[in-house]
């Protein structure tokens, strides 16, 4: 059981790390798209940024759901 718990914790940390990376890249693209870019490039950057932020939310939600709703083997 200890190995299984360690595996779950490692998976949760990895998902949270990826969620953070996706959010950071999404925010940077959003800032660049809204301030620096012009024309079609700006809209493309903003759309990609929104998609990355939504993907970050989904990955973070999956990591949290696995933690909160995990099945305990002790029951």
Biopython code that builds the backbone (N, CA, C, O; Angstrom):
import numpy as np
from Bio.PDB.StructureBuilder import StructureBuilder

atoms = [
    (1, "UNK", "N", (0.808, -1.194, 0.000)),
    (1, "UNK", "CA", (0.000, 0.000, 0.000)),
    (1, "UNK", "C", (0.852, 1.260, 0.000)),
    (1, "UNK", "O", (0.461, 2.275, -0.576)),
    (2, "UNK", "N", (2.003, 1.202, 0.635)),
    (2, "UNK", "CA", (2.853, 2.385, 0.703)),
    (2, "UNK", "C", (3.339, 2.799, -0.690)),
    (2, "UNK", "O", (3.448, 3.987, -0.991)),
    (3, "UNK", "N", (3.621, 1.824, -1.517)),
    (3, "UNK", "CA", (4.049, 2.130, -2.881)),
    (3, "UNK", "C", (2.935, 2.762, -3.685)),
    (3, "UNK", "O", (3.170, 3.656, -4.497)),
    (4, "UNK", "N", (1.717, 2.290, -3.455)),
    (4, "UNK", "CA", (0.567, 2.839, -4.157)),
    (4, "UNK", "C", (0.314, 4.286, -3.741)),
    (4, "UNK", "O", (-0.001, 5.126, -4.584)),
    (5, "UNK", "N", (0.448, 4.582, -2.452)),
    (5, "UNK", "CA", (0.270, 5.953, -1.966)),
    (5, "UNK", "C", (1.353, 6.868, -2.522)),
    (5, "UNK", "O", (1.073, 8.006, -2.899)),
    (6, "UNK", "N", (2.578, 6.381, -2.575)),
    (6, "UNK", "CA", (3.675, 7.184, -3.124)),
    (6, "UNK", "C", (3.449, 7.457, -4.604)),
    (6, "UNK", "O", (3.734, 8.550, -5.094)),
    (7, "UNK", "N", (2.935, 6.452, -5.315)),
    (7, "UNK", "CA", (2.646, 6.618, -6.739)),
    (7, "UNK", "C", (1.544, 7.653, -6.939)),
    (7, "UNK", "O", (1.636, 8.487, -7.840)),
    (8, "UNK", "N", (0.503, 7.610, -6.111)),
    (8, "UNK", "CA", (-0.583, 8.590, -6.210)),
    (8, "UNK", "C", (-0.083, 9.999, -5.933)),
    (8, "UNK", "O", (-0.447, 10.950, -6.624)),
    (9, "UNK", "N", (0.755, 10.117, -4.915)),
    (9, "UNK", "CA", (1.285, 11.437, -4.557)),
    (9, "UNK", "C", (2.173, 11.980, -5.682)),
    (9, "UNK", "O", (2.120, 13.167, -6.001)),
    (10, "UNK", "N", (2.976, 11.118, -6.269)),
    (10, "UNK", "CA", (3.846, 11.551, -7.371)),
    (10, "UNK", "C", (3.012, 11.971, -8.582)),
    (10, "UNK", "O", (3.326, 12.962, -9.242)),
    (11, "UNK", "N", (1.964, 11.227, -8.869)),
    (11, "UNK", "CA", (1.091, 11.568, -9.986)),
    (11, "UNK", "C", (0.390, 12.892, -9.734)),
    (11, "UNK", "O", (0.272, 13.718, -10.639)),
    (12, "UNK", "N", (-0.076, 13.096, -8.508)),
    (12, "UNK", "CA", (-0.751, 14.344, -8.160)),
    (12, "UNK", "C", (0.200, 15.533, -8.293)),
    (12, "UNK", "O", (-0.174, 16.569, -8.843)),
    (13, "UNK", "N", (1.432, 15.385, -7.790)),
    (13, "UNK", "CA", (2.412, 16.471, -7.896)),
    (13, "UNK", "C", (2.754, 16.767, -9.348)),
    (13, "UNK", "O", (2.898, 17.927, -9.735)),
    (14, "UNK", "N", (2.882, 15.714, -10.149)),
    (14, "UNK", "CA", (3.208, 15.900, -11.575)),
    (14, "UNK", "C", (2.079, 16.635, -12.289)),
    (14, "UNK", "O", (2.331, 17.527, -13.099)),
    (15, "UNK", "N", (0.833, 16.261, -11.989)),
    (15, "UNK", "CA", (-0.300, 16.943, -12.622)),
    (15, "UNK", "C", (-0.389, 18.399, -12.184)),
    (15, "UNK", "O", (-0.686, 19.278, -12.993)),
    (16, "UNK", "N", (-0.132, 18.653, -10.904)),
    (16, "UNK", "CA", (-0.161, 20.030, -10.432)),
    (16, "UNK", "C", (0.959, 20.855, -11.052)),
    (16, "UNK", "O", (0.771, 22.035, -11.346)),
    (17, "UNK", "N", (2.117, 20.246, -11.252)),
    (17, "UNK", "CA", (3.214, 20.936, -11.921)),
    (17, "UNK", "C", (2.839, 21.294, -13.348)),
    (17, "UNK", "O", (3.068, 22.423, -13.784)),
    (18, "UNK", "N", (2.266, 20.350, -14.081)),
    (18, "UNK", "CA", (1.852, 20.620, -15.455)),
    (18, "UNK", "C", (0.754, 21.675, -15.504)),
    (18, "UNK", "O", (0.737, 22.514, -16.405)),
    (19, "UNK", "N", (-0.159, 21.635, -14.543)),
    (19, "UNK", "CA", (-1.208, 22.658, -14.496)),
    (19, "UNK", "C", (-0.590, 24.036, -14.291)),
    (19, "UNK", "O", (-1.033, 25.010, -14.901)),
    (20, "UNK", "N", (0.414, 24.127, -13.449)),
    (20, "UNK", "CA", (1.090, 25.396, -13.225)),
    (20, "UNK", "C", (1.828, 25.887, -14.447)),
    (20, "UNK", "O", (1.795, 27.075, -14.768)),
    (21, "UNK", "N", (2.495, 24.974, -15.128)),
    (21, "UNK", "CA", (3.230, 25.354, -16.350)),
    (21, "UNK", "C", (2.255, 25.828, -17.424)),
    (21, "UNK", "O", (2.499, 26.842, -18.078)),
    (22, "UNK", "N", (1.152, 25.100, -17.610)),
    (22, "UNK", "CA", (0.156, 25.504, -18.606)),
    (22, "UNK", "C", (-0.436, 26.864, -18.265)),
    (22, "UNK", "O", (-0.638, 27.694, -19.151)),
    (23, "UNK", "N", (-0.715, 27.097, -16.985)),
    (23, "UNK", "CA", (-1.282, 28.377, -16.577)),
    (23, "UNK", "C", (-0.291, 29.512, -16.802)),
    (23, "UNK", "O", (-0.667, 30.588, -17.267)),
    (24, "UNK", "N", (0.956, 29.274, -16.478)),
    (24, "UNK", "CA", (1.974, 30.316, -16.660)),
    (24, "UNK", "C", (2.140, 30.669, -18.137)),
    (24, "UNK", "O", (2.173, 31.846, -18.495)),
    (25, "UNK", "N", (2.244, 29.666, -18.983)),
    (25, "UNK", "CA", (2.384, 29.916, -20.424)),
    (25, "UNK", "C", (1.131, 30.601, -20.959)),
    (25, "UNK", "O", (1.221, 31.510, -21.784)),
    (26, "UNK", "N", (-0.033, 30.168, -20.492)),
    (26, "UNK", "CA", (-1.280, 30.794, -20.923)),
    (26, "UNK", "C", (-1.360, 32.255, -20.529)),
    (26, "UNK", "O", (-1.795, 33.089, -21.324)),
    (27, "UNK", "N", (-0.945, 32.576, -19.308)),
    (27, "UNK", "CA", (-0.975, 33.967, -18.868)),
    (27, "UNK", "C", (0.016, 34.833, -19.640)),
    (27, "UNK", "O", (-0.288, 35.976, -19.981)),
    (28, "UNK", "N", (1.201, 34.288, -19.914)),
    (28, "UNK", "CA", (2.186, 35.046, -20.694)),
    (28, "UNK", "C", (1.652, 35.312, -22.101)),
    (28, "UNK", "O", (1.762, 36.427, -22.611)),
    (29, "UNK", "N", (1.076, 34.290, -22.721)),
    (29, "UNK", "CA", (0.509, 34.501, -24.060)),
    (29, "UNK", "C", (-0.641, 35.489, -24.035)),
    (29, "UNK", "O", (-0.798, 36.290, -24.956)),
    (30, "UNK", "N", (-1.441, 35.436, -22.988)),
    (30, "UNK", "CA", (-2.561, 36.370, -22.881)),
    (30, "UNK", "C", (-2.069, 37.805, -22.745)),
    (30, "UNK", "O", (-2.613, 38.713, -23.373)),
    (31, "UNK", "N", (-1.055, 38.009, -21.935)),
    (31, "UNK", "CA", (-0.503, 39.356, -21.761)),
    (31, "UNK", "C", (0.117, 39.858, -23.062)),
    (31, "UNK", "O", (-0.101, 41.003, -23.457)),
    (32, "UNK", "N", (0.887, 39.000, -23.723)),
    (32, "UNK", "CA", (1.512, 39.405, -24.993)),
    (32, "UNK", "C", (0.437, 39.656, -26.043)),
    (32, "UNK", "O", (0.521, 40.621, -26.803)),
    (33, "UNK", "N", (-0.577, 38.788, -26.089)),
    (33, "UNK", "CA", (-1.638, 38.963, -27.075)),
    (33, "UNK", "C", (-2.443, 40.229, -26.878)),
    (33, "UNK", "O", (-2.909, 40.834, -27.844)),
    (34, "UNK", "N", (-2.609, 40.633, -25.618)),
    (34, "UNK", "CA", (-3.410, 41.824, -25.351)),
    (34, "UNK", "C", (-2.613, 43.122, -25.404)),
    (34, "UNK", "O", (-3.192, 44.189, -25.604)),
    (35, "UNK", "N", (-1.299, 43.050, -25.230)),
    (35, "UNK", "CA", (-0.519, 44.288, -25.164)),
    (35, "UNK", "C", (0.387, 44.506, -26.368)),
    (35, "UNK", "O", (0.421, 45.611, -26.910)),
    (36, "UNK", "N", (1.116, 43.492, -26.800)),
    (36, "UNK", "CA", (2.150, 43.674, -27.810)),
    (36, "UNK", "C", (1.684, 43.302, -29.208)),
    (36, "UNK", "O", (1.897, 44.051, -30.161)),
    (37, "UNK", "N", (1.047, 42.141, -29.329)),
    (37, "UNK", "CA", (0.685, 41.636, -30.654)),
    (37, "UNK", "C", (-0.403, 42.498, -31.289)),
    (37, "UNK", "O", (-1.148, 43.205, -30.610)),
    (38, "UNK", "N", (-0.465, 42.410, -32.613)),
    (38, "UNK", "CA", (-1.407, 43.234, -33.355)),
    (38, "UNK", "C", (-2.064, 42.390, -34.433)),
    (38, "UNK", "O", (-1.421, 41.518, -35.017)),
    (39, "UNK", "N", (-3.319, 42.635, -34.698)),
    (39, "UNK", "CA", (-4.020, 41.979, -35.787)),
    (39, "UNK", "C", (-4.402, 40.553, -35.473)),
    (39, "UNK", "O", (-4.821, 40.222, -34.363)),
    (40, "UNK", "N", (-4.245, 39.712, -36.489)),
    (40, "UNK", "CA", (-4.646, 38.312, -36.381)),
    (40, "UNK", "C", (-3.778, 37.568, -35.374)),
    (40, "UNK", "O", (-4.268, 36.681, -34.673)),
    (41, "UNK", "N", (-2.514, 37.912, -35.293)),
    (41, "UNK", "CA", (-1.615, 37.249, -34.345)),
    (41, "UNK", "C", (-2.090, 37.442, -32.914)),
    (41, "UNK", "O", (-1.972, 36.535, -32.091)),
    (42, "UNK", "N", (-2.617, 38.598, -32.619)),
    (42, "UNK", "CA", (-3.109, 38.870, -31.272)),
    (42, "UNK", "C", (-4.289, 37.970, -30.944)),
    (42, "UNK", "O", (-4.360, 37.404, -29.853)),
    (43, "UNK", "N", (-5.206, 37.837, -31.878)),
    (43, "UNK", "CA", (-6.376, 36.981, -31.639)),
    (43, "UNK", "C", (-5.980, 35.521, -31.498)),
    (43, "UNK", "O", (-6.533, 34.801, -30.667)),
    (44, "UNK", "N", (-5.021, 35.084, -32.308)),
    (44, "UNK", "CA", (-4.551, 33.701, -32.213)),
    (44, "UNK", "C", (-3.893, 33.464, -30.857)),
    (44, "UNK", "O", (-4.131, 32.437, -30.222)),
    (45, "UNK", "N", (-3.072, 34.402, -30.415)),
    (45, "UNK", "CA", (-2.418, 34.254, -29.114)),
    (45, "UNK", "C", (-3.431, 34.246, -27.978)),
    (45, "UNK", "O", (-3.295, 33.471, -27.031)),
    (46, "UNK", "N", (-4.434, 35.091, -28.061)),
    (46, "UNK", "CA", (-5.446, 35.134, -27.007)),
    (46, "UNK", "C", (-6.243, 33.838, -26.985)),
    (46, "UNK", "O", (-6.523, 33.311, -25.909)),
    (47, "UNK", "N", (-6.608, 33.320, -28.131)),
    (47, "UNK", "CA", (-7.350, 32.052, -28.173)),
    (47, "UNK", "C", (-6.520, 30.887, -27.650)),
    (47, "UNK", "O", (-7.029, 30.044, -26.913)),
    (48, "UNK", "N", (-5.248, 30.835, -28.027)),
    (48, "UNK", "CA", (-4.365, 29.781, -27.525)),
    (48, "UNK", "C", (-4.185, 29.928, -26.016)),
    (48, "UNK", "O", (-4.148, 28.931, -25.295)),
    (49, "UNK", "N", (-4.075, 31.151, -25.543)),
    (49, "UNK", "CA", (-3.929, 31.394, -24.108)),
    (49, "UNK", "C", (-5.158, 30.921, -23.355)),
    (49, "UNK", "O", (-5.032, 30.298, -22.301)),
    (50, "UNK", "N", (-6.331, 31.202, -23.869)),
    (50, "UNK", "CA", (-7.566, 30.752, -23.216)),
    (50, "UNK", "C", (-7.636, 29.237, -23.198)),
    (50, "UNK", "O", (-8.029, 28.648, -22.191)),
    (51, "UNK", "N", (-7.262, 28.598, -24.298)),
    (51, "UNK", "CA", (-7.253, 27.126, -24.334)),
    (51, "UNK", "C", (-6.266, 26.550, -23.319)),
    (51, "UNK", "O", (-6.565, 25.556, -22.656)),
    (52, "UNK", "N", (-5.099, 27.167, -23.197)),
    (52, "UNK", "CA", (-4.113, 26.692, -22.221)),
    (52, "UNK", "C", (-4.608, 26.881, -20.788)),
    (52, "UNK", "O", (-4.386, 26.019, -19.938)),
    (53, "UNK", "N", (-5.266, 27.988, -20.519)),
    (53, "UNK", "CA", (-5.798, 28.217, -19.178)),
    (53, "UNK", "C", (-6.910, 27.232, -18.839)),
    (53, "UNK", "O", (-7.001, 26.768, -17.702)),
    (54, "UNK", "N", (-7.748, 26.910, -19.805)),
    (54, "UNK", "CA", (-8.803, 25.915, -19.577)),
    (54, "UNK", "C", (-8.179, 24.532, -19.371)),
    (54, "UNK", "O", (-8.611, 23.780, -18.498)),
    (55, "UNK", "N", (-7.171, 24.199, -20.168)),
    (55, "UNK", "CA", (-6.484, 22.913, -19.996)),
    (55, "UNK", "C", (-5.812, 22.837, -18.630)),
    (55, "UNK", "O", (-5.809, 21.782, -17.996)),
    (56, "UNK", "N", (-5.250, 23.937, -18.183)),
    (56, "UNK", "CA", (-4.638, 23.980, -16.857)),
    (56, "UNK", "C", (-5.676, 23.721, -15.776)),
    (56, "UNK", "O", (-5.417, 22.978, -14.830)),
    (57, "UNK", "N", (-6.840, 24.327, -15.911)),
    (57, "UNK", "CA", (-7.909, 24.118, -14.940)),
    (57, "UNK", "C", (-8.349, 22.656, -14.915)),
    (57, "UNK", "O", (-8.571, 22.089, -13.845)),
    (58, "UNK", "N", (-8.474, 22.053, -16.084)),
    (58, "UNK", "CA", (-8.911, 20.654, -16.163)),
    (58, "UNK", "C", (-7.873, 19.735, -15.511)),
    (58, "UNK", "O", (-8.235, 18.840, -14.748)),
    (59, "UNK", "N", (-6.602, 19.947, -15.801)),
    (59, "UNK", "CA", (-5.555, 19.108, -15.216)),
    (59, "UNK", "C", (-5.521, 19.280, -13.699)),
    (59, "UNK", "O", (-5.366, 18.306, -12.963)),
    (60, "UNK", "N", (-5.665, 20.510, -13.241)),
    (60, "UNK", "CA", (-5.670, 20.762, -11.802)),
    (60, "UNK", "C", (-6.894, 20.135, -11.142)),
    (60, "UNK", "O", (-6.794, 19.597, -10.040)),
    (61, "UNK", "N", (-8.028, 20.196, -11.795)),
    (61, "UNK", "CA", (-9.245, 19.580, -11.272)),
    (61, "UNK", "C", (-9.088, 18.066, -11.164)),
    (61, "UNK", "O", (-9.522, 17.464, -10.183)),
    (62, "UNK", "N", (-8.470, 17.455, -12.166)),
    (62, "UNK", "CA", (-8.237, 16.009, -12.121)),
    (62, "UNK", "C", (-7.316, 15.631, -10.964)),
    (62, "UNK", "O", (-7.536, 14.625, -10.290)),
    (63, "UNK", "N", (-6.294, 16.436, -10.742)),
    (63, "UNK", "CA", (-5.371, 16.159, -9.635)),
    (63, "UNK", "C", (-6.086, 16.278, -8.300)),
    (63, "UNK", "O", (-5.883, 15.452, -7.410)),
    (64, "UNK", "N", (-6.918, 17.293, -8.153)),
    (64, "UNK", "CA", (-7.648, 17.472, -6.899)),
    (64, "UNK", "C", (-8.708, 16.402, -6.706)),
    (64, "UNK", "O", (-8.898, 15.906, -5.596)),
    (65, "UNK", "N", (-9.396, 16.046, -7.777)),
    (65, "UNK", "CA", (-10.457, 15.040, -7.674)),
    (65, "UNK", "C", (-9.889, 13.699, -7.243)),
    (65, "UNK", "O", (-10.497, 12.988, -6.443)),
    (66, "UNK", "N", (-8.726, 13.354, -7.773)),
    (66, "UNK", "CA", (-8.104, 12.093, -7.397)),
    (66, "UNK", "C", (-7.731, 12.092, -5.917)),
    (66, "UNK", "O", (-7.794, 11.056, -5.256)),
    (67, "UNK", "N", (-7.349, 13.236, -5.411)),
    (67, "UNK", "CA", (-6.981, 13.336, -3.996)),
    (67, "UNK", "C", (-8.213, 13.270, -3.105)),
    (67, "UNK", "O", (-8.213, 12.558, -2.101)),
    (68, "UNK", "N", (-9.255, 14.002, -3.459)),
    (68, "UNK", "CA", (-10.433, 14.091, -2.605)),
    (68, "UNK", "C", (-11.278, 12.834, -2.678)),
    (68, "UNK", "O", (-11.770, 12.366, -1.651)),
    (69, "UNK", "N", (-11.457, 12.278, -3.865)),
    (69, "UNK", "CA", (-12.359, 11.154, -4.054)),
    (69, "UNK", "C", (-11.664, 9.826, -4.244)),
    (69, "UNK", "O", (-12.242, 8.903, -4.817)),
    (70, "UNK", "N", (-10.439, 9.712, -3.778)),
    (70, "UNK", "CA", (-9.715, 8.458, -3.965)),
    (70, "UNK", "C", (-10.371, 7.357, -3.133)),
    (70, "UNK", "O", (-10.991, 7.631, -2.105)),
    (71, "UNK", "N", (-10.234, 6.144, -3.574)),
    (71, "UNK", "CA", (-10.793, 4.997, -2.877)),
    (71, "UNK", "C", (-9.784, 4.486, -1.863)),
    (71, "UNK", "O", (-8.663, 4.116, -2.210)),
    (72, "UNK", "N", (-10.194, 4.474, -0.630)),
    (72, "UNK", "CA", (-9.321, 3.946, 0.420)),
    (72, "UNK", "C", (-9.438, 2.432, 0.456)),
    (72, "UNK", "O", (-10.534, 1.875, 0.380)),
    (73, "UNK", "N", (-8.293, 1.776, 0.573)),
    (73, "UNK", "CA", (-8.290, 0.324, 0.629)),
    (73, "UNK", "C", (-8.662, -0.192, 2.023)),
    (73, "UNK", "O", (-8.889, -1.388, 2.204)),
    (74, "UNK", "N", (-8.722, 0.704, 2.994)),
    (74, "UNK", "CA", (-9.001, 0.287, 4.381)),
    (74, "UNK", "C", (-10.472, 0.018, 4.623)),
    (74, "UNK", "O", (-10.800, -0.621, 5.623)),
    (75, "UNK", "N", (-11.358, 0.458, 3.786)),
    (75, "UNK", "CA", (-12.801, 0.277, 4.008)),
    (75, "UNK", "C", (-13.228, -1.136, 3.826)),
    (75, "UNK", "O", (-14.409, -1.448, 3.978)),
]
sb = StructureBuilder()
sb.init_structure("model")
sb.init_model(0)
sb.init_chain("A")
sb.init_seg("    ")
for serial, (resi, resn, name, xyz) in enumerate(atoms, 1):
    if name == "N":
        sb.init_residue(resn, " ", resi, " ")
    sb.init_atom(name, np.array(xyz, "f"), 0.0, 1.0, " ", f" {name:<3s}", serial, name[0])
structure = sb.get_structure()
